[in-house]
Amino acid sequence: MAGFIDRVVLHLAGGNGGHGVASIHREKFKPLGGPDGGNGGSGGDVVLVVDPNVHTLLDFHYHPHQRAANGKQGAGGHRNGADGGDLELRVPEGTVVLDDAGEVLADLTGAGTRFVVARGGRGGLGNAALASPRRKAPGFALLGEPGEAHDVVLELKSMADVGLVGFPSAGKSSLIAALSAARPKIADYPFTTLVPNLGVVTSGTTTLTIADVPGLIPGAAAGKGLGLDFLRHVERCAVLLHVLDCATLEPGRDPLSDLDALEHELAQYEGTFGELLAKPRLVALNKVDVPEARELAEFVRPELEARGLRVFEISAVSHVGLRELTFALAEVVTADRAARPVPEARIVLHPTPVDDAGFTVGPDPLEPGGWLVRGSKPERWVVQTDFQNDEAVGYLADRLRRLGVEDELAKQGAERGAAVRIGEVTFDFEPTGGVDEEAFHATRRGFDERLESSSRTRASERLAAKKARRVPWEASADIDADVAEGDE
């Protein structure tokens, strides 16, 4: 397997937030010490960081699953849990991050550039942070949120000034070896170059990089051969150099037909960074050390210049014409660098609209007659709730009411008992305000009298429905248990 990997699929997950703790301070002669449960720590983020010392995605090829550390649970005595450490993944410059649908999420250029690709979950609040004048000693705490999980694609697009374009065996590898200290594999058969090679060339006072990439054949823009691997790495180049073989022995091929085929594939390729044919293009007629090749080069040169292309007759073996070629490349690269705008740091703000309620209510496509509530706040609150604790459920109901979820459901026509889904949890709608925050009075820790009364009413209705054959028989055990609990 080649040691150069330029495309990988990563399965990333941020760390889970730690749970908050419900604890009461206990000390001699202080029977009412008050709540002292600490908050859970936040989970770590998964961060991509550009490192100039990294040149391939090979490590991720062998380790595609990456997860940040989880936050620690809180403890009594107002001790908060530790935050999970961020997971920093070092990537080469020129890495493009795409989601599973192919949309570009980030284009990572510049040493030290950071991109948070999967955020860690928030830690849950302990009961000390949840205490209020009405809930002086909460008997519950909030759970930590799970971290984000994403599947992303990393594509490496080489950062080079000049991209060599040509058919297999056109002499691209020989040319970059002659111009720089790069030592790519050179052989007399097609597709010798399987991975990109970068060479550094100094011409006068200008230093530029040249990319030697896999050869191009007709149909490459549609994925034939190694064309996509080739085209991906020339998207960022400032100038393209067509390397045309003037000594090919293949029937039906000549420099003009090769150039037409190459330009056709460049036009067909849909890149992320603009059209390839919009870049400056030069032509190098290679292998003129062969007498027949020199004659052919002199024959086709006028027609190529008539197309507006700068043409150079070169030989990568005897180094004929290489000096003139490097000065011409340096001239074009220098002009391109001068024309580029100076990048400035920008902060993009996305303010929340003044009329944004923070949630939406609509029919549930999975439940006929049901309702679906969407929104970051309601969904996050549901995840943080411990549904084994009645007081925590009552606290959730109070938060949803203050946000206006119940009023919006009633406004849209939701009836009592209708199924309301928030996230992965489904509730029975109580439009009469069966869980009124003003009516809450703490009795026992972890209990909410408002929920006990409404639970008893719902259990009686379900038992009546069961007797009327409107509830499946297998639900009878749960219904009987609910009624028995309500009669206690």
SULLIN-V299341 format. One record per residue. PSI is psi as a letter, one per 30 degrees, with the letter a starting at -180 (999 if undefined). D_CENTER is the distance of its C-alpha to the mean C-alpha in Angstrom with 1 decimal. Layout:
# SULLIN-V299341
psi:PSI d_center:D_CENTER
psi:PSI d_center:D_CENTER
This chain:
# SULLIN-V299341
psi:k d_center:26.9
psi:k d_center:26.0
psi:g d_center:24.7
psi:j d_center:22.2
psi:k d_center:18.8
psi:g d_center:16.7
psi:k d_center:14.1
psi:l d_center:12.6
psi:k d_center:10.5
psi:k d_center:9.2
psi:j d_center:9.8
psi:k d_center:8.8
psi:k d_center:10.7
psi:l d_center:11.9
psi:k d_center:15.7
psi:k d_center:18.0
psi:k d_center:20.3
psi:l d_center:23.9
psi:k d_center:26.6
psi:l d_center:29.1
psi:k d_center:32.8
psi:j d_center:35.8
psi:k d_center:38.8
psi:k d_center:42.2
psi:k d_center:44.0
psi:k d_center:47.1
psi:k d_center:49.9
psi:k d_center:53.7
psi:g d_center:55.5
psi:i d_center:52.2
psi:f d_center:51.7
psi:i d_center:49.4
psi:f d_center:47.0
psi:l d_center:44.1
psi:k d_center:40.4
psi:g d_center:38.8
psi:k d_center:35.6
psi:l d_center:32.7
psi:l d_center:29.0
psi:l d_center:26.3
psi:l d_center:23.9
psi:k d_center:20.3
psi:l d_center:17.7
psi:l d_center:15.9
psi:l d_center:12.4
psi:j d_center:10.1
psi:k d_center:10.2
psi:k d_center:9.8
psi:k d_center:13.2
psi:k d_center:15.0
psi:j d_center:18.3
psi:f d_center:21.0
psi:f d_center:22.6
psi:k d_center:19.8
psi:g d_center:20.3
psi:l d_center:18.6
psi:g d_center:15.8
psi:e d_center:18.6
psi:e d_center:18.0
psi:f d_center:14.7
psi:e d_center:16.7
psi:f d_center:19.1
psi:i d_center:16.9
psi:f d_center:13.7
psi:j d_center:13.8
psi:k d_center:13.0
psi:k d_center:13.8
psi:l d_center:14.8
psi:k d_center:18.4
psi:l d_center:19.8
psi:l d_center:21.9
psi:l d_center:25.6
psi:k d_center:27.9
psi:l d_center:30.4
psi:l d_center:34.1
psi:l d_center:37.4
psi:g d_center:39.2
psi:h d_center:36.3
psi:j d_center:34.2
psi:k d_center:30.5
psi:l d_center:28.1
psi:k d_center:26.2
psi:k d_center:22.6
psi:k d_center:20.3
psi:k d_center:19.3
psi:k d_center:15.9
psi:j d_center:14.5
psi:k d_center:14.1
psi:j d_center:12.9
psi:k d_center:14.9
psi:l d_center:13.7
psi:l d_center:16.1
psi:k d_center:16.5
psi:g d_center:15.4
psi:k d_center:12.0
psi:k d_center:9.8
psi:k d_center:6.0
psi:l d_center:5.9
psi:l d_center:5.2
psi:f d_center:8.3
psi:f d_center:10.4
psi:g d_center:10.1
psi:k d_center:9.1
psi:k d_center:8.2
psi:e d_center:5.7
psi:k d_center:7.7
psi:j d_center:10.9
psi:j d_center:12.0
psi:k d_center:15.8
psi:k d_center:18.4
psi:k d_center:19.3
psi:f d_center:17.9
psi:k d_center:14.9
psi:k d_center:12.5
psi:j d_center:8.9
psi:j d_center:8.2
psi:f d_center:4.8
psi:j d_center:7.2
psi:k d_center:10.5
psi:l d_center:13.8
psi:l d_center:16.3
psi:k d_center:19.3
psi:k d_center:22.6
psi:k d_center:25.4
psi:k d_center:28.5
psi:l d_center:31.8
psi:f d_center:34.9
psi:e d_center:36.2
psi:f d_center:33.4
psi:f d_center:34.1
psi:k d_center:37.9
psi:l d_center:39.5
psi:e d_center:43.1
psi:e d_center:42.9
psi:i d_center:41.0
psi:f d_center:42.7
psi:i d_center:41.7
psi:k d_center:38.7
psi:g d_center:38.9
psi:l d_center:35.2
psi:l d_center:31.9
psi:k d_center:28.3
psi:l d_center:25.9
psi:k d_center:22.7
psi:k d_center:19.4
psi:k d_center:17.1
psi:l d_center:13.8
psi:k d_center:10.5
psi:k d_center:9.5
psi:k d_center:6.4
psi:k d_center:6.9
psi:l d_center:4.9
psi:k d_center:7.5
psi:k d_center:8.9
psi:k d_center:11.9
psi:k d_center:14.6
psi:j d_center:16.8
psi:k d_center:19.9
psi:j d_center:21.1
psi:l d_center:24.8
psi:e d_center:27.5
psi:k d_center:29.3
psi:k d_center:28.1
psi:k d_center:30.8
psi:k d_center:31.2
psi:l d_center:33.7
psi:l d_center:34.8
psi:k d_center:34.9
psi:g d_center:37.8
psi:f d_center:38.2
psi:g d_center:38.4
psi:e d_center:35.0
psi:e d_center:34.8
psi:e d_center:38.4
psi:e d_center:37.8
psi:e d_center:35.0
psi:e d_center:37.1
psi:f d_center:40.0
psi:f d_center:38.2
psi:a d_center:36.3
psi:g d_center:36.4
psi:k d_center:33.7
psi:i d_center:35.2
psi:l d_center:33.3
psi:k d_center:34.9
psi:k d_center:37.7
psi:l d_center:39.7
psi:h d_center:41.7
psi:l d_center:39.5
psi:l d_center:36.5
psi:h d_center:32.8
psi:e d_center:33.9
psi:j d_center:30.6
psi:f d_center:27.7
psi:l d_center:25.3
psi:k d_center:25.0
psi:k d_center:27.5
psi:k d_center:27.5
psi:k d_center:30.9
psi:k d_center:32.1
psi:k d_center:35.1
psi:k d_center:37.4
psi:j d_center:39.6
psi:b d_center:41.9
psi:g d_center:39.9
psi:k d_center:36.6
psi:k d_center:34.1
psi:l d_center:31.6
psi:k d_center:29.3
psi:k d_center:29.7
psi:k d_center:27.3
psi:j d_center:29.1
psi:l d_center:26.9
psi:k d_center:27.8
psi:l d_center:30.6
psi:k d_center:30.3
psi:l d_center:32.3
psi:k d_center:32.9
psi:g d_center:30.2
psi:e d_center:27.5
psi:f d_center:25.4
psi:g d_center:25.4
psi:g d_center:24.3
psi:k d_center:27.9
psi:b d_center:28.5
psi:g d_center:26.0
psi:e d_center:25.5
psi:e d_center:21.8
psi:e d_center:21.5
psi:e d_center:24.1
psi:e d_center:22.8
psi:e d_center:19.2
psi:f d_center:20.9
psi:g d_center:23.3
psi:e d_center:21.0
psi:f d_center:21.1
psi:k d_center:24.8
psi:e d_center:27.4
psi:k d_center:30.1
psi:k d_center:30.5
psi:j d_center:33.6
psi:j d_center:35.1
psi:j d_center:36.9
psi:k d_center:39.6
psi:j d_center:41.8
psi:g d_center:45.4
psi:g d_center:46.9
psi:k d_center:45.1
psi:g d_center:47.4
psi:k d_center:45.3
psi:k d_center:47.2
psi:g d_center:46.0
psi:k d_center:43.9
psi:l d_center:44.8
psi:e d_center:42.9
psi:e d_center:43.0
psi:e d_center:41.6
psi:e d_center:38.9
psi:e d_center:37.9
psi:e d_center:37.8
psi:e d_center:35.6
psi:e d_center:33.2
psi:e d_center:33.0
psi:e d_center:32.6
psi:e d_center:29.5
psi:e d_center:28.0
psi:e d_center:28.8
psi:f d_center:27.2
psi:k d_center:23.8
psi:j d_center:21.2
psi:l d_center:19.0
psi:f d_center:16.3
psi:h d_center:18.7
psi:l d_center:21.9
psi:k d_center:24.8
psi:e d_center:26.0
psi:f d_center:29.6
psi:f d_center:29.3
psi:l d_center:29.2
psi:k d_center:32.6
psi:k d_center:34.0
psi:l d_center:36.8
psi:k d_center:38.8
psi:j d_center:40.2
psi:j d_center:42.9
psi:l d_center:42.8
psi:h d_center:45.6
psi:f d_center:48.5
psi:f d_center:50.3
psi:k d_center:51.4
psi:e d_center:54.4
psi:e d_center:53.4
psi:e d_center:49.9
psi:e d_center:51.3
psi:e d_center:53.5
psi:e d_center:50.6
psi:e d_center:48.6
psi:f d_center:51.5
psi:e d_center:51.9
psi:f d_center:48.4
psi:e d_center:47.7
psi:e d_center:49.6
psi:e d_center:47.6
psi:e d_center:44.3
psi:e d_center:45.4
psi:f d_center:46.5
psi:f d_center:42.9
psi:g d_center:42.1
psi:k d_center:40.6
psi:k d_center:41.6
psi:k d_center:43.0
psi:k d_center:43.8
psi:j d_center:45.9
psi:l d_center:44.7
psi:j d_center:45.2
psi:f d_center:42.6
psi:e d_center:45.5
psi:f d_center:48.2
psi:g d_center:45.9
psi:k d_center:47.8
psi:g d_center:46.1
psi:e d_center:43.2
psi:e d_center:44.3
psi:e d_center:44.5
psi:e d_center:41.1
psi:e d_center:39.3
psi:e d_center:41.0
psi:e d_center:39.9
psi:e d_center:36.2
psi:e d_center:36.4
psi:e d_center:37.9
psi:e d_center:35.2
psi:e d_center:32.4
psi:e d_center:34.2
psi:e d_center:34.5
psi:e d_center:30.9
psi:e d_center:30.0
psi:f d_center:32.6
psi:f d_center:31.3
psi:k d_center:27.7
psi:k d_center:27.2
psi:k d_center:26.7
psi:k d_center:23.2
psi:k d_center:23.4
psi:k d_center:21.1
psi:k d_center:20.3
psi:j d_center:19.3
psi:k d_center:18.0
psi:k d_center:19.5
psi:i d_center:19.0
psi:k d_center:22.2
psi:k d_center:22.9
psi:k d_center:25.6
psi:f d_center:29.0
psi:g d_center:29.6
psi:j d_center:26.3
psi:f d_center:27.5
psi:g d_center:24.2
psi:l d_center:24.4
psi:l d_center:25.4
psi:k d_center:28.0
psi:l d_center:28.7
psi:k d_center:30.2
psi:j d_center:28.4
psi:f d_center:27.9
psi:f d_center:28.2
psi:j d_center:31.4
psi:k d_center:34.3
psi:f d_center:35.8
psi:l d_center:32.9
psi:k d_center:30.6
psi:k d_center:26.9
psi:k d_center:25.7
psi:k d_center:22.1
psi:k d_center:20.9
psi:e d_center:18.9
psi:e d_center:22.2
psi:e d_center:24.1
psi:e d_center:21.3
psi:e d_center:20.7
psi:e d_center:24.5
psi:e d_center:25.0
psi:e d_center:22.7
psi:f d_center:24.7
psi:k d_center:28.0
psi:j d_center:30.3
psi:f d_center:32.0
psi:f d_center:34.8
psi:j d_center:36.0
psi:e d_center:37.8
psi:e d_center:37.7
psi:e d_center:33.9
psi:e d_center:33.9
psi:e d_center:36.4
psi:e d_center:34.3
psi:e d_center:31.3
psi:e d_center:33.8
psi:e d_center:35.0
psi:e d_center:31.6
psi:e d_center:30.8
psi:e d_center:34.3
psi:e d_center:33.9
psi:f d_center:30.7
psi:g d_center:32.7
psi:e d_center:31.2
psi:e d_center:34.7
psi:e d_center:36.3
psi:e d_center:33.8
psi:e d_center:34.2
psi:e d_center:38.0
psi:e d_center:37.8
psi:g d_center:36.1
psi:g d_center:38.7
psi:k d_center:37.4
psi:l d_center:40.4
psi:k d_center:41.2
psi:f d_center:39.9
psi:k d_center:37.1
psi:k d_center:33.9
psi:j d_center:31.1
psi:k d_center:27.6
psi:j d_center:25.0
psi:b d_center:21.9
psi:g d_center:23.4
psi:k d_center:26.9
psi:k d_center:29.8
psi:l d_center:32.7
psi:k d_center:36.1
psi:k d_center:36.6
psi:i d_center:39.5
psi:f d_center:40.4
psi:g d_center:43.5
psi:h d_center:41.7
psi:f d_center:42.6
psi:i d_center:40.4
psi:k d_center:41.8
psi:e d_center:40.6
psi:f d_center:44.0
psi:g d_center:45.7
psi:k d_center:43.8
psi:k d_center:46.1
psi:k d_center:45.1
psi:d d_center:47.5
psi:k d_center:46.0
psi:k d_center:42.7
psi:g d_center:40.0
psi:l d_center:42.1
psi:j d_center:42.1
psi:e d_center:45.3
psi:e d_center:43.8
psi:e d_center:41.6
psi:e d_center:44.5
psi:e d_center:46.6
psi:e d_center:44.0
psi:e d_center:43.2
psi:e d_center:46.9
psi:e d_center:47.2
psi:e d_center:44.3
psi:e d_center:45.7
psi:e d_center:49.1
psi:e d_center:47.8
psi:e d_center:45.8
psi:e d_center:49.0
psi:e d_center:51.0
psi:e d_center:48.5
psi:e d_center:48.7
psi:f d_center:52.5
psi:g d_center:52.1
psi:g d_center:50.1
psi:f d_center:47.0
psi:k d_center:44.9
psi:k d_center:44.4
psi:e d_center:46.6
psi:f d_center:43.9
psi:f d_center:42.8
psi:e d_center:46.3
psi:e d_center:45.8
psi:e d_center:43.0
psi:e d_center:45.1
psi:e d_center:48.2
psi:e d_center:46.3
psi:e d_center:45.0
psi:e d_center:48.6
psi:e d_center:50.0
psi:e d_center:47.6
psi:f d_center:48.4
psi:f d_center:52.2
psi:999 d_center:52.1
